Amino acid sequence: MSAAESNMSENPFFSESTLAFNMPPFDRITDADYVPAFERGMAEQLREIQAIASNPENPTFENTIVAMERSGRILSRVSAVFDNLKGADTDPKIQEIDNDMAPKRSDQADAIYLNPALFARVDALFRQRASLGLDPESLRLLEHYHRDFVRAGAQLSEAGRERMKALNSEVASLQTTFSQNVLKEKNADSVTVGDPSELAGLEPAEIAAYRKGDGYSIPLQNTTGQQPLASLQSRALRERIMEASLARGSHGGPYDNRAVVARLAKLRAEQAALLGYDSFAAYTVEPQTARTVSAVDGFLAQLSPPSVAKARREAADMQAIVDQEHGGFQLAAWDWDFYSEKVRKAKYSFDESQLKPYFELNHVLFDGVFFAAHRLYGITFKERHDLPVYHPDVRVFEVFDADGKPLALLLEDFYARPSKNGGAWMNEYVSQSSLFGHKAVVGNHHNIPKPAAGEPTLLTFDEVTTLFHEFGHGLHGIFSNVTYPLFAGTSVPTDFVEYPSQVNEMWASWPEVVKNYAKHYKTGEPMPAALMDKMLATMKFNQGYATTEYLEATLLDQAWHEFKPDQVPSDVAGFERATLHRYGVDFAPVPPRYRSTYFSHSFSGEYAANYYSYLWADVLVADSIEWFSKHGGLVRASGDHFRQTVLSHGGSVEAMDLFKEFTGGDPDVGPLLRRRGLDQAGN
């Protein structure tokens, strides 16, 4: 065997991992392994697909649909690791590979879904589906594949298929460019401070974390709002931070995303038009639970007026404090967090900083997130130190079912770093499926600022809630119990995927859970009852702001993707101003949660024309919170019911049927309005 052949045989992606739960062998994986694995994996899958398409036997469910599910195992393994690590722990080589592979991977998908012979077999089975005697999950798999082929363009003419391939390739490249620009600018840009007196209001540990050389450097997180704005006393510095945040991707230079945004919107509109849809939004929403653009737009129109009205009332409360202090200015976006804390303190006699000593990371994780999961589902957790990880900060937990049997692995990656994308997310390194005998390996990723050495990790309540949220996604993967990997875990409509995660958020503020995890990091003493009561009383506080900033971003996402190809504007800032004004949400003190040029949800592809999903899911969540409250709250019977009706099915059952099976009825927007204090009784 030659040296080259030996090296190829050692590629860790070429065979299934022998580690527990088939966890990727991160200690053996190097950047040099990705390209050979992609190349071999794509070639292998194309041979398998060609064998299916050219099979002389009549198509059957097994020799066509199941055969496709079984194809491309090398490609699946390398894609799972690469796609996760390019967001969680990237480097210049991974970014180079991503740029090179994005169009090739798009071509790979097109070679499958735009293969006329393969589609002919799928279509023949689809037409015969009523007589095939398939079980419900298998029938759904056949229907799902047929839908995906049609939506990919399988019924287009040859010229149409070639045009679609070109569009797909360019879109894939631009989405990669957008994502990398956002990350590179986040790492390159920060707000520098020379005079430490400007940092007044921050905790000493925070100031120490910002220390860089002879000065200080405040990094920018992915959202428009920035954490230091709630504490910094210097209005001038707050303004600098907000202006820097809002300018990302739109002020010239190598990371400017304005042209990328406009081009992506145009290409997506052309993709949709080629397939016969009025807009990319219409194309995107069709397989979601919302179904139509008019349903989404109507929902957003219903929420916008009460949200903005509440935000204006909140702003008036803050302006009153500015005037009382003789500030001499009108409230601006960079003032909101700072003065909202003053309002909170005046109304409820406490501010957010009082909470952080009681939200130490390990207490929240073990005594909050894991505690609630054990009470609801009977599952237990054991930290493992014997399995390799991709970064020293990553922690691994084995999850055991109520009967003590191994269920899954959970990877927790808590801290922010330059190699990680902003935000928080869940992904799967191995998806559960009985077809392959796989249990789930899921990852939760966060961007919690890492404290100085020896200091505890103290969380904001938003970060606490995010821990519960992402673990809710994790449970969706952990409890998956399906046959086919296409349906595993979070493989559900985008506007349903946030539903289980947002349901799990409720336990972050459930009194029984809070009492168990909110312990002072120095003394171990529980949070005083009076402080806890004040915290819980503020759950509707600042919801006008929170809902409005989200709606603004959602409306931008929808508007970008409701254009026809020849209507897409090139003036990004002008488009944003006009859109927010048109929908009546242009309230300067509340900027969009994301501006277009750093709106990764929309322009990196994952949530394009789908960002409405969080609020859409929140309607289901509000109903579900009321259901849990009526059925004993944090009790095993309720948890098992949620697991059995929702979490275990993945995408193998129609999403809204799962919701109705759980709650026993249709969703209603009323509980959401009450929960956010946006109903007429809200203040």
Secondary structure, DSSP 8 states (H G I E B T S, - for coil): --HHHHHHHT-TTSS---SGGG---TTT--GGGHHHHHHHHHHHHHHHHHHHHT-SS---IIIIIIHHHHS-HHHHHHHHHHHHHHHHS--HHHHHHHHHHHHHHHHHHHHHHT-HHHHHHHHHHHHTGGGS---HHHHHHHHHHHHHHHHHTTTS-HHHHHHHHHHHHHHHHHHHHHHHHHHHHHHH-EEEES-GGGGTTS-HHHHHHHEETTEEEEE--SSSS-GGGGT---HHHHHHHHHHHHHTT-SSSTT--HHHHHHHHHHHHHHHHHTT-S-HHHHHHTTSSS-SHHHHHHHHHHHHHHHHHHHHHHHHHHHHHHHHTT--S---GGGHHHHHHHHHHHHHS--GGGTGGGBBHHHHIIIIIHHHHHHHH--EEEEESSS--SSTT-EEEEEE-TTS-EEEEEEEEEE--TTS-SS-EEEEEE--BTTTTB-EEEEEEEEE----TT---B--HHHHHHHHHHHHHHHHHHT---SSGGGSTT-S-HHHHHHHHHHHHGGGS-HHHHHHH-B-TTT--B--HHHHHHHHHTTTTTHHHHHHHHHHHHHHHHHHTSS-GGG--S-HHHHHHHHHHHTT---TTS--SS-GGG-HHHHSSSSTTTTTHHHHHHHHHHHHHHHHHHTTSS-HHHHHHHIIIIITTTTSS-HHHHHHHHHSS---SHHHHHHTT-STT--
